[in-house]
Amino acid sequence: MKKFIIAVLSCLFFVSCQQNEEPKEILSNSIFQLDSDWETQDGEKIKLASLQGKTLVMVMIYTSCKTACPRLTADMRRIDMEVGDKHSDETRYVLISIDPKADTTEKMKQYLKDNEMTGEQWMFIRSDEASTKELANVLAVKYKQISPIDFSHSNIISVFSKNGVLAYQKDGLEIDISSVVQEVKKQQKAN
């Protein structure tokens, strides 16, 4: 009986120590410093800081785009395929809507499904206009609405460390993804 009580007390001590662990410090140059609220394709409300500890590959698109966005989406899918599944639970491929009014959670979810981006590593998020512009500035993405249903925008894929620090960017459409893949794998291995 004495051994049982000691074992229970040890477990309680271990659990209470784990609960008091401090969250990792957020670096001053991290996107996790942004305090904006985002909504996923599943309607879940998140902050970017909830992605801390994951290697992030991010791109800004919108679901009704017929020109650049489908090619950026294809590049993201190719990157995921080349990176492989080895660290997929530690990596998030994040599509960020530049048209949050039109890109409802239903449209974002359907977009992911239509583009065969159905694993846990895929996330499509939207926020209000101010938060979207703030993140676009951090990503060096320029965009402008040029008609009620069309946007002109930069075509940049960004890779972030697990601390949310920008590690690499690639600009263009139908890019040579090898350097992006190499950077994602490097960030996956880093602490």
Buried (B, 14 or more C-beta within 10 A) or exposed (E): EEEEEEEEEEEEEEEEEEEEEEEEEBEEEBBBEBEBEBBBBEEEEBEBBEBBEBBBBBBBBBBBBEEBBEBBBEBBBBBBEBBEEEBBEBBBBBBBBBBBEEBBBEBBBBBBEEBEBEEEBBBBBBBBEEBBBBBBEBBEBEBEEEEEEBBEBBBBBBBBBBBBBBBBBBEBEEBEBEEBBBBBBBBBEEE
